[in-house]
Amino acid sequence: MKKPMEQLKMKQMPYLIGISLNMIFVLSELVFAKLAHSTALFADAFHNLSDVLALMIAWLAVVVFGLQATKRHTYGWHNMSILASVFNTILLIFAVITIFYESIRNLILPENTVTTGWLVMVVAAVGIVINFATAMLFKASGVPDEHGHHHEQDLNAKTAYIHLLADAGVSVGVIIAGLLIQVTGWHVIDPIVSMIIGVIIAVTSWPVMKSTFNLALNGVPDNVNESDVLRYLSTHEGVEQLHDLHIWPLSTTEAAMTVHLSVKKNVDEQELLANISSGLREKYDISHVTIQIETNEFDQSCNVI
């Protein structure tokens, strides 16, 4: 098993590479967008810039993930990964709005300039290579957590992966726009293609946005089926009844659970706790489990699901 510091460095590497490559490309693309008089290229550059900011926030979340818990922050700083994912989602929404704004503005108030189709195509092609290559880094960046477990793809890595693939899709659209402009001379194609790309980005990003806001509101993580957990606990040997079952995210990859259990007489409570805790980790990937054992006479319910 790799040491914690080695794991942390492995998790950071895709973010650092992605930030560096995309920042260089964004600055270059803004220059060429001005030279080519292209709204689509400008929109692509702005969306790439939102990715750079998103990657920086997500990278910071990965860094604080390795920090130790304190007396004040008893769960550590893992929740920062959820906060980072929320910022990522907001940035993506803002980028889509900007694309629509610039496209509509250029349709209503077209400038007396000529879009250079071939230059748009070349710059966009470079963008495809950079974004696709960086996206593949995140797809292959899964490393075990501090317990040695392999979780599903971290939501920040997943968000970055979708961001970068969306940018590659944007660049494909920009190439098509550049080709059509070069062949037909219809410069109105530029803002129209930009709006189409904005719609595609919004639709493909919706599932991640939905998951992000669910985690931000302490909802049950998507990879945990609360009904199955309830059934597992209520039918477990030695359990008579349960109440106050709560499941919430500690981070984009970790879930916590608390529950009150009434157990049968002559049951080895320590063995029962060990069996249930182990089952919850293995079957439902719930890493932090707190179980309160009580008698049937004890009734202090605060919530029931």
C-alpha positions as CSV (number, residue, x, y, z in Angstrom):
1,M,0.0,0.0,0.0
2,K,1.3,3.4,-0.9
3,K,2.1,5.9,1.8
4,P,-0.4,8.8,2.4
5,M,2.0,11.4,1.0
6,E,2.5,9.4,-2.1
7,Q,-1.2,9.0,-2.5
8,L,-1.7,12.7,-2.1
9,K,0.9,13.5,-4.7
10,M,-0.7,11.0,-7.1
11,K,-4.1,12.7,-6.6
12,Q,-2.6,16.2,-7.2
13,M,-0.7,15.4,-10.4
14,P,-3.7,15.4,-12.9
15,Y,-4.9,18.8,-11.4
16,L,-1.4,20.4,-11.7
17,I,-0.9,19.2,-15.2
18,G,-4.4,20.2,-16.2
19,I,-4.1,23.7,-14.7
20,S,-0.7,24.4,-16.4
21,L,-1.7,23.1,-19.9
22,N,-5.1,24.8,-19.9
23,M,-3.8,28.1,-18.6
24,I,-1.3,28.4,-21.3
25,F,-3.9,27.4,-23.9
26,V,-6.5,29.9,-22.6
27,L,-4.1,32.9,-22.9
28,S,-3.1,31.8,-26.4
29,E,-6.7,31.2,-27.4
30,L,-7.9,34.7,-26.2
31,V,-5.2,36.2,-28.4
32,F,-6.2,34.2,-31.5
33,A,-9.9,34.8,-30.8
34,K,-9.2,38.5,-31.2
35,L,-7.1,38.0,-34.3
36,A,-9.7,35.7,-35.9
37,H,-12.7,37.8,-34.8
38,S,-14.4,34.7,-33.6
39,T,-17.2,34.5,-31.0
40,A,-17.0,30.7,-30.9
41,L,-13.3,30.8,-30.2
42,F,-13.8,33.4,-27.5
43,A,-16.5,31.3,-25.9
44,D,-14.2,28.3,-26.1
45,A,-11.5,30.3,-24.4
46,F,-13.8,31.6,-21.6
47,H,-15.0,28.1,-21.0
48,N,-11.5,26.8,-20.8
49,L,-10.8,29.6,-18.3
50,S,-13.7,28.5,-16.1
51,D,-12.1,25.0,-16.2
52,V,-8.7,26.4,-15.0
53,L,-10.5,28.0,-12.0
54,A,-12.5,24.9,-11.4
55,L,-9.3,22.7,-11.5
56,M,-7.6,25.1,-9.1
57,I,-10.5,24.9,-6.6
58,A,-10.7,21.1,-6.9
59,W,-6.9,20.8,-6.5
60,L,-7.1,22.8,-3.2
61,A,-9.8,20.4,-2.1
62,V,-7.5,17.5,-2.7
63,V,-4.7,19.2,-0.7
64,V,-6.9,19.8,2.3
65,F,-8.2,16.2,2.1
66,G,-4.8,15.1,3.3
67,L,-4.9,17.4,6.4
68,Q,-5.4,15.8,9.8
69,A,-8.6,16.3,11.8
70,T,-8.5,18.9,14.7
71,K,-10.4,19.4,17.9
72,R,-12.5,22.0,16.1
73,H,-12.8,20.1,12.8
74,T,-13.3,16.6,14.1
75,Y,-14.1,15.1,10.7
76,G,-11.0,16.8,9.1
77,W,-11.3,19.0,6.1
78,H,-12.8,16.4,3.7
79,N,-16.0,18.4,3.3
80,M,-14.0,21.0,1.3
81,S,-14.2,18.6,-1.7
82,I,-18.0,19.1,-1.7
83,L,-17.6,22.9,-1.5
84,A,-15.1,22.8,-4.3
85,S,-17.5,20.8,-6.4
86,V,-20.2,23.4,-5.8
87,F,-17.9,26.2,-7.0
88,N,-17.1,24.1,-10.0
89,T,-20.7,23.7,-10.9
90,I,-21.4,27.5,-10.5
91,L,-18.4,28.3,-12.7
92,L,-19.7,25.9,-15.4
93,I,-23.2,27.5,-15.3
94,F,-21.6,31.0,-15.5
95,A,-19.5,29.9,-18.5
96,V,-22.7,28.6,-20.3
97,I,-24.5,31.9,-19.6
98,T,-21.5,33.9,-21.0
99,I,-21.5,31.8,-24.2
100,F,-25.2,32.5,-24.8
101,Y,-24.8,36.2,-24.0
102,E,-21.9,36.6,-26.5
103,S,-23.6,34.6,-29.1
104,I,-27.0,36.4,-28.9
105,R,-25.2,39.8,-28.8
106,N,-23.3,39.0,-32.0
107,L,-26.5,37.8,-33.7
108,I,-28.4,40.9,-32.8
109,L,-25.5,43.4,-33.2
110,P,-23.1,41.8,-35.7
111,E,-19.8,43.6,-36.0
112,N,-18.4,44.6,-39.4
113,T,-15.5,42.1,-39.2
114,V,-14.6,39.0,-41.1
115,T,-14.1,35.8,-39.1
116,T,-10.9,33.9,-40.2
117,G,-12.2,30.4,-40.6
118,W,-8.9,28.5,-41.0
119,L,-7.3,30.2,-37.9
120,V,-10.3,29.2,-35.9
121,M,-9.9,25.6,-37.0
122,V,-6.2,25.3,-36.2
123,V,-6.6,26.8,-32.7
124,A,-9.6,24.7,-31.9
125,A,-7.8,21.5,-33.0
126,V,-5.0,22.3,-30.5
127,G,-7.7,22.7,-27.9
128,I,-9.1,19.2,-28.6
129,V,-5.7,17.6,-28.0
130,I,-5.0,19.5,-24.8
131,N,-8.5,18.9,-23.3
132,F,-8.8,15.3,-24.3
133,A,-5.3,14.4,-23.0
134,T,-6.0,16.1,-19.7
135,A,-9.4,14.5,-19.4
136,M,-7.8,11.0,-19.8
137,L,-5.5,11.9,-16.8
138,F,-8.6,12.3,-14.6
139,K,-10.2,9.1,-15.9
140,A,-7.1,7.1,-14.9
141,S,-6.4,9.0,-11.7
142,G,-8.2,6.7,-9.2
143,V,-6.1,5.9,-6.2
144,P,-7.0,4.2,-2.9
145,D,-8.1,6.2,0.1
146,E,-6.4,6.2,3.5
147,H,-8.1,2.9,4.3
148,G,-6.8,1.2,1.1
149,H,-10.3,1.2,-0.5
150,H,-11.0,2.1,-4.1
151,H,-14.0,4.4,-4.3
152,E,-16.0,5.3,-7.4
153,Q,-14.5,8.2,-9.3
154,D,-14.3,11.2,-7.0
155,L,-16.9,13.9,-7.8
156,N,-14.3,16.6,-8.3
157,A,-12.4,14.3,-10.6
158,K,-15.6,13.5,-12.4
159,T,-16.6,17.1,-12.6
160,A,-13.1,18.0,-14.1
161,Y,-13.4,15.0,-16.5
162,I,-16.8,16.3,-17.8
163,H,-15.5,19.9,-17.9
164,L,-12.5,18.9,-20.1
165,L,-14.5,16.6,-22.3
166,A,-17.1,19.3,-22.7
167,D,-14.3,21.6,-23.8
168,A,-13.1,19.1,-26.3
169,G,-16.7,19.0,-27.6
170,V,-16.7,22.8,-27.7
171,S,-13.5,22.7,-29.8
172,V,-15.1,20.2,-32.2
173,G,-18.0,22.6,-32.7
174,V,-15.6,25.5,-33.2
175,I,-13.7,23.5,-35.9
176,I,-17.0,22.9,-37.7
177,A,-17.9,26.5,-37.4
178,G,-14.6,27.5,-38.8
179,L,-14.9,25.1,-41.7
180,L,-18.4,26.3,-42.6
181,I,-17.3,29.9,-42.4
182,Q,-14.3,29.2,-44.6
183,V,-16.3,27.4,-47.2
184,T,-19.6,29.4,-47.3
185,G,-18.5,32.8,-46.0
186,W,-21.6,32.9,-43.7
187,H,-20.2,34.5,-40.5
188,V,-23.5,34.2,-38.7
189,I,-22.6,30.5,-38.3
190,D,-20.1,31.5,-35.6
191,P,-22.5,32.6,-32.9
192,I,-25.1,29.9,-33.8
193,V,-22.6,27.1,-33.3
194,S,-21.6,28.7,-30.0
195,M,-25.2,28.5,-28.7
196,I,-25.5,24.9,-29.8
197,I,-22.4,24.1,-27.9
198,G,-23.8,25.9,-24.8
199,V,-26.9,23.7,-24.9
200,I,-24.8,20.5,-25.2
201,I,-22.6,21.5,-22.2
202,A,-25.6,22.3,-20.0
203,V,-27.4,19.0,-20.8
204,T,-24.4,16.8,-20.3
205,S,-23.4,18.5,-17.1
206,W,-26.8,18.3,-15.4
207,P,-26.3,14.9,-13.7
208,V,-23.1,16.1,-12.0
209,M,-24.7,19.4,-11.0
210,K,-27.6,17.5,-9.5
211,S,-25.3,15.2,-7.5
212,T,-23.2,18.2,-6.3
213,F,-26.2,20.1,-4.9
214,N,-27.5,16.9,-3.3
215,L,-24.2,16.5,-1.4
216,A,-24.1,20.2,-0.5
217,L,-27.5,19.8,1.2
218,N,-26.3,16.7,3.1
219,G,-28.4,14.4,1.0
220,V,-27.8,10.6,0.8
221,P,-24.9,10.1,-1.7
222,D,-26.0,8.7,-5.1
223,N,-23.9,5.6,-4.6
224,V,-25.8,4.7,-1.4
225,N,-29.3,3.2,-1.5
226,E,-30.9,4.2,1.7
227,S,-33.7,1.7,1.3
228,D,-31.2,-1.2,1.0
229,V,-29.3,0.1,4.1
230,L,-32.6,0.2,6.0
231,R,-33.5,-3.3,4.9
232,Y,-30.0,-4.6,5.8
233,L,-30.2,-3.2,9.3
234,S,-33.8,-4.1,10.1
235,T,-33.3,-7.8,9.0
236,H,-29.9,-8.3,10.5
237,E,-29.8,-11.1,13.0
238,G,-30.1,-9.8,16.6
239,V,-31.8,-6.5,15.7
240,E,-35.4,-6.0,16.9
241,Q,-36.0,-2.5,15.7
242,L,-34.3,0.7,14.7
243,H,-34.8,4.4,14.4
244,D,-33.0,7.7,13.7
245,L,-31.2,6.4,10.6
246,H,-29.1,9.2,9.1
247,I,-26.8,8.9,6.0
248,W,-24.9,11.9,4.8
249,P,-21.7,12.7,2.8
250,L,-18.4,13.6,4.5
251,S,-16.8,14.3,1.2
252,T,-17.4,13.6,-2.5
253,T,-16.2,10.0,-1.9
254,E,-17.0,9.3,1.7
255,A,-20.3,8.7,3.5
256,A,-21.2,8.6,7.2
257,M,-24.1,7.0,9.0
258,T,-25.7,7.0,12.4
259,V,-28.5,4.8,13.7
260,H,-30.2,3.7,17.0
261,L,-30.7,-0.1,17.3
262,S,-32.8,-2.1,19.8
263,V,-31.3,-5.5,20.1
264,K,-32.6,-8.9,21.3
265,K,-31.6,-10.2,24.7
266,N,-28.5,-12.4,25.1
267,V,-27.0,-10.8,21.9
268,D,-23.2,-10.1,22.0
269,E,-23.4,-6.4,21.3
270,Q,-19.8,-6.0,20.4
271,E,-19.9,-8.8,17.9
272,L,-23.1,-7.3,16.5
273,L,-21.5,-3.9,16.1
274,A,-18.5,-5.3,14.4
275,N,-20.6,-7.4,11.9
276,I,-22.9,-4.5,11.0
277,S,-20.1,-2.0,10.7
278,S,-18.1,-4.3,8.5
279,G,-21.1,-5.1,6.3
280,L,-22.0,-1.4,5.8
281,R,-18.4,-0.7,4.7
282,E,-18.2,-3.6,2.3
283,K,-21.7,-3.6,0.9
284,Y,-22.6,0.1,0.8
285,D,-19.2,1.9,1.0
286,I,-20.2,3.8,4.2
287,S,-16.8,4.4,5.9
288,H,-17.9,6.2,9.1
289,V,-20.5,4.3,11.1
290,T,-21.9,5.2,14.5
291,I,-24.4,2.8,16.1
292,Q,-26.2,3.4,19.4
293,I,-27.4,0.3,21.1
294,E,-30.4,0.6,23.4
295,T,-33.3,-1.3,24.9
296,N,-36.9,-1.3,23.6
297,E,-37.9,0.8,26.6
298,F,-35.6,3.7,25.5
299,D,-37.6,6.1,23.3
300,Q,-35.8,9.3,22.3
301,S,-36.4,9.5,18.6
302,C,-35.5,12.7,16.7
303,N,-36.3,11.6,13.2
304,V,-37.3,8.4,11.4
305,I,-37.0,7.3,7.8
